[in-house]
């Protein structure tokens, strides 16, 4: 209910349940309030007052008003900060309390006007009013400071939680990657030892089966010396040398020089270097004929080009996608191997498509066991697809897209957590 000009108003939402009395602000009250606060436009605009220029809405129009989106938003704002329990009664009481405060202020002003301008009581009241205003400002500023401090602490705590979660996830991934690399290293070392043993076995077989021409000739030479004087050789030794010795028993045979020295590439290189000056005389040095300080322009321009190419070129990098909602999904575990090798994935490609023409994300997606059409469809979807890739390949692709400004064109890139962009 409302108390307005001495009349009771009994129309309200949901019917009348109990009489409720509150004091509305009249026009003199508004003038005194404007004088007290010092901002008439804001006071008349923001202070809550009952209807003045229109009648109280009836039940039907009230239900329509309560169903509107604007009114629901206003009530939602009130309920967000104030308890809905007895909200109407406390609102009416607040307006009535303001009316009583204005009445008390009028009494105080009336007393002050009757006092002497230089009286101690009047000076004390002025100081008390100034103290109250300063205390009010201090309470407001202190509350604002506390609110901002708490907001910063909450933000720092949230950021710390995110960093700790990222650190724990990356540490776990590092342990998995280390274990996988150690297992891979052990497998490669065992394969290397097996290959070395096979190589040693094959080399031994080659040495055992190799024809030793020097040993054969030394044996034949020793045997021919024994049968030069017509001594008959054993029947099993009838070779060409024994026949030659029997036919020409008095011929002087030169001594066998022994095995030939091993071939050396250095001797051939020296011989080639000795022959080169004769066949190809050295060309005259063009620098000898050029005076000092007058070098050819071609060399100067070449040095300028080399110097300009060595200058550092600043490249603008796209560090994050424009829209970056992130997600809690991480990359593929290091212990989870890919289903297909590169050759197996290439076998799934159509005949008219080469592997080099595919984007890296499609290549890695096909190595997980997906076909070409399915891999392309998944990579074009607006969803978190980076769980298909290992962390190293994911960081490589992110770094490439960051330098080529392709993060916004790749839909799944916006779901990658920030930690992997930092690693890339």
C-alpha positions, 0 to 999 in steps of 0.5 A, spaced: 500 500 500 502 507 499 500 513 503 499 518 498 496 525 500 492 522 506 489 516 502 490 509 502 491 505 495 489 498 496 490 495 489 496 491 488 499 485 485 496 478 487 490 481 491 490 485 497 493 481 503 495 486 508 495 494 509 502 497 508 503 504 510 509 508 507 511 515 506 512 518 499 516 524 497 512 530 496 515 536 492 517 540 498 521 533 500 524 533 493 526 540 493 530 539 500 533 533 498 536 536 492 538 542 496 542 537 501 545 533 496 547 538 491 545 535 484 537 536 482 537 533 476 540 526 478 536 526 485 529 527 481 531 522 476 534 517 480 530 517 487 524 512 487 517 516 487 510 513 487 506 514 480 504 522 480 502 523 473 498 517 471 493 512 475 496 506 479 496 500 473 490 495 474 491 487 475 491 486 467 496 491 465 500 489 471 501 482 469 503 484 462 508 489 465 511 483 469 511 479 463 515 483 459 523 482 458 525 489 461 521 488 467 524 481 468 531 484 467 530 489 472 527 485 477 533 480 476 538 486 477 535 487 484 534 480 486 542 479 484 544 484 490 538 484 495 534 478 498 527 477 495 524 476 501 520 482 503 523 486 498 517 490 497 516 492 504 523 493 505 523 498 499 517 502 501 520 502 508 527 505 505 522 511 502 519 512 508 526 512 512 528 517 507 522 521 508 523 521 516 531 523 515 528 529 511 524 531 517 529 530 521 534 535 517 529 540 517 528 540 525 536 541 525 536 546 520 531 550 524 535 549 530 541 551 527 538 558 524 536 560 531 543 559 533 549 564 533 553 564 527 559 564 531 557 559 537 561 553 539 555 548 537 554 551 530 561 550 529 561 543 532 555 541 528 559 543 521 565 539 523 560 534 525 557 534 518 564 535 515 566 529 519 560 525 517 562 526 509 569 524 510 567 518 513 562 516 508 567 517 503 573 513 506 568 508 507 566 508 500 574 508 498 576 503 503 570 498 500 572 500 493 579 498 495 578 492 498 573 490 492 579 491 487 584 487 491 579 481 492 578 481 485 586 482 483 587 476 488 581 472 485 584 473 478 591 471 480 589 465 484 585 463 478 591 464 473 595 460 478 591 455 478 591 455 470 598 455 470 599 449 475 594 445 471 598 446 465 605 445 468 602 438 471 599 436 464 606 438 461 610 434 466 605 428 465 606 429 458 614 429 459 614 423 463 610 419 458 614 422 452 621 420 456 619 413 457 617 412 450 623 415 447 627 410 452 623 404 449 624 407 442 632 408 444 632 401 447 629 398 441 634 401 436 640 399 440 638 392 440 636 393 432 643 396 431 647 390 435 643 385 431 645 389 425 652 389 427 652 382 428 650 380 422 655 385 418 660 381 422 658 374 420 657 376 413 664 379 413 667 373 416 663 369 410 666 373 405 673 373 408 673 365 408 670 364 401 675 369 398 680 367 393 687 368 395 691 369 388 697 371 392 698 365 396 696 360 390 702 364 386 707 363 392 705 356 393 706 355 385 713 358 385 716 354 391 713 348 388 717 350 381 723 351 385 723 344 387 722 341 380 727 345 376 732 339 375 728 334 373 725 331 379 718 328 378 713 331 382 707 327 385 702 325 380 697 330 384 701 336 383 701 335 375 700 343 374 702 348 368 708 350 372 711 342 373 710 341 366 713 348 364 719 346 369 720 339 366 720 342 359 725 347 360 729 345 366 735 349 365 731 356 364 733 361 369 726 363 373 726 370 376 724 370 383 717 371 385 716 378 387 711 377 392 704 379 393 703 386 390 702 392 395 695 394 396 692 400 392 692 407 395 688 412 392 693 417 395 698 415 389 693 416 384 691 423 386 699 425 387 700 422 380 694 426 377 696 433 381 703 432 377 700 431 370 695 437 371 700 442 371 702 440 364 695 438 361 692 444 364 696 450 366 693 455 371 689 461 369 692 468 370 689 471 376 684 477 374 686 480 381 693 481 380 692 486 374 687 490 378 690 496 381 688 497 389 682 500 390 679 499 384 675 492 384 670 490 379 663 493 380 660 486 380 664 484 386 661 490 390 654 489 388 655 482 390 657 484 397 652 489 398 646 483 396 650 479 401 650 484 406 642 486 405 640 478 405 644 478 412 640 483 415 634 481 420 627 481 417 622 482 422 616 478 421 609 479 425 607 473 428 600 471 430 600 468 437 593 466 438 587 465 434 582 471 434 577 467 438 580 462 443 575 459 447 581 453 449 579 446 452 581 441 457 583 436 451 591 435 451 595 432 445 596 424 443 599 421 449 607 419 447 605 412 449 600 411 444 603 410 437 600 411 430 596 406 427 599 407 420 606 409 417 607 414 412 607 409 406 601 406 409 598 412 409 600 414 402 597 407 400 590 410 402 590 416 398 587 417 391 591 416 385 590 423 383 593 426 390 600 426 392 602 426 399 606 433 398 600 436 396 596 435 403 596 439 409 600 437 415 594 436 419 591 431 414 597 427 413 598 426 421 590 425 421 591 419 416 597 416 420 592 415 426 588 410 421 583 415 418 581 415 410 583 421 406 575 423 406 574 422 413 581 426 415 579 432 411 572 432 414 574 432 421 580 437 420 575 442 417 570 441 423 569 446 428 571 442 434 577 440 438 581 435 433 588 436 436 588 430 440 589 426 434 596 429 434 603 428 438 605 434 442 611 435 437 607 435 431 602 439 434 607 444 436 610 444 429 604 445 426 602 451 431 608 454 429 607 454 422 600 457 422 603 462 427 608 465 422 603 464 416 597 467 419 593 461 418 590 460 425 583 463 424 583 459 418 584 452 422 578 451 426 580 446 431 586 451 432 582 455 437 581 449 442 588 448 443 590 450 450 595 456 451 600 452 454 602 449 447 602 456 443 607 458 448 611 451 447 610 453 439 
